[in-house]
Amino acid sequence: MQGPGVYLIYIHGFNSSPLSHKARQTADYFARDGRADCLAVPELPHEPARAIEDLCAIIENRTQPVALIGSSLGGYYATWLAEHYGVRAALINPAVRPAELWQSHLGHNQNFYSGRRYEITAEHVEQLRQLDVPVLRHPENLMLLVQTGDETLDYRLAVDKYKSSVSIIQPGGNHSFVNFELMLPDIIRFLSAR
């Protein structure tokens, strides 16, 4: 693995967890390379403001360079963090307008992995809106990976938003990003470059 001690934070998506398939593939990749201690896969709270606070705390407590992989809603968070801290991020089928999507999730929800029940409120939707980055100041710090068969999000929104970033657009696939593990070497190379 290239890079002088880059510390990676994997940011899972909505209703996901560190147990997601891509999170586990990323952890396995780092473990095989003997760098398991250079990866964080935090379990994020459902409240966007708290999730960002937790992620900011991880970034601010690191002494080595930090990079991000964000999946779906995690890609939305990673975009805000990359712009805020000037770090690199790989965005996997990222959410572009999640506040709109959360309108249909208002009320009680249950996490797919933990079974934990929680409530999405109008305040949470507003917290998401506050994290929107309408204009990318540093698109060169972002790498977009989308599959056109994404059944959850319209990949074209991401292609348009990140058109000035390095982009990998694969036909077919789905929202979970088929064969994600095959992309990890390219992702890590991009995130480690400075």
N, C-alpha and C positions, 0 to 999 in steps of 0.2 A: 504494500500500500504506500502510495506516495504522500509526501507532505511532512513538514517538520512539526509533528505533534499536534495536528488539527484535532480538536475535540468536537465530536459530532453530536447534535441533539436531533433525535427523530421525533417528530411531532405528529401524533396520530389524529385521525379525523373525528367527525361527529359520531357519537355513540360507539366509538371504537375504544381501543385500549392498547397497552404495551403487549398484549397477547395476540394482536392482529398478525396476519400472515406476513405482511411486509415488514412489520417491526421485528418479528422473529427472524426473518431472512437477513435483515440488516445486522441484528445482534450476532447471528451465526457467522456472517461474513467477517465481522470485527474479531470474533473469538478465534476463528481459523487463522487469522493473521497475528494472533497474539496481542491484540489491542482492545480487548474487552473493556479495559478501564478508560478508554478514550471515547466511550459512547454513553449517552444518557437517553433513556426512553421513558420519560415521566408519564405517569397517569394523570391526565389533566381533569380538573373539575369542569362541570358543564357550563358554569358561568364564564363568559368570555373575558371579563375583566380580571377575574381570579386566575384564569388560565394564562393570560399574558403576564400577570404579576409573577406567577411561578416560573415562567420561561425567562423573564427578565432577570430574576434572581439567579437562575442557573448560569446565564451568560455573564452576569456581572461578578460572579464568584470564581470565574475561571481565569487563570493567568496565561494560558496558551490560546492561540487563535481558535475561534469557534466557527462552525459551519452548521447548516441546518438541512434536514430533509423534511418536507411537510407534505402530508397526503390529504387530499380533499380539503376539509376545513383546516387541517394542519398547514396546508399550502397557503391559505389565506392568512393565518397567523404568521407563517414564515415570511411572507411578503412584508408585512408590517415590521417584523423584527429585523429583516435584512436591511430595510430602508432606515430604520431607527439606529441600528448599530453599525451599519456599513459592512456587514458580513455577507458571505455567499450562501445561497440557498438553492436546493433542487426541489422543484414543485411537481408532485405527482398527481395528475388529474385534479388540479386545485380548484376549490370553490372560488368563484369570482364575485358572486352576489349572494352570499349565504343568508343575509338578513331577510331577503325575499323568501328563501326556501324555509326559513325557520317559522314563518307565519303558519305553516301547516303543522308545525310541531308544538304550537302553544298548548300548554297543559301538561298532563302527566306523560312521562316517557320511561323507558326501561333500557338500560345498557345491554347491548347484545352479548357482551362477554361476561360481565360481573353479575348481571341480573339486578343491579342496583336501580332503584326507582328514584326519579327526580322530576322536577317541574321546570318547564321553560316558560318564562314570563315575557311580557312586552318590554320590561327593563332589560332582559338579556338580549332581545332583538336589537334594542338601541345600543347596547354595549358593542354588538357586532358592527353596527353602522359606524361607530366611532373609530373602528380599526381599519376602515376602508382607506386604501391608498389609490386615489383616482389617477394620479400621474406618477409614474415611476421615475425617480431622479437618478437611479443607478441600475438600469436594466442589465448592464454588463455583469452584475453580481448574481443574476438569476438564471437558472437553467430550467426550462419547461419540458416536462415529459407528459404527453397525453396520448390516449388511444381513442380513436374515433368511435369505437363501439361502446363508449361510456354510457351506461343506461341510467345513471343518476344525475349527471351534470352535462350541460351542453359544452362540449369540448371547444366549440368555435369561440365562445366567450373568452376562454383562456388564450387561445391562439391570437385573438385580436389584442387582448390586454398586454400580452408578453411578446408582441411581435418584434421588439427590439432586443430581445434576449435570445440566448442560445436555445433553440427549440428542437425537440425530437417529437415528431407527430407520426404515430404508428397506426396503420389502418386496422380496423377490427378491435379485438380485445374487449375490455370491460372496465368498470369503475375501479376494480381492485388492481388493475394493471397486470395483465398476463405476462409472465416471465420477467417480473421485476428484478429478480436476482441476477439476471443476465446483464442488466443495465448498471449494476452497482460499481463495477470497475470504472466505467466512464463517469458516473456520478462522482465518485470519490476523487477521480483525477481532476474534474472540474472544481470541486469544492476545495481541493488542496492547493490549487494553482494560485500564485500571488505575484 
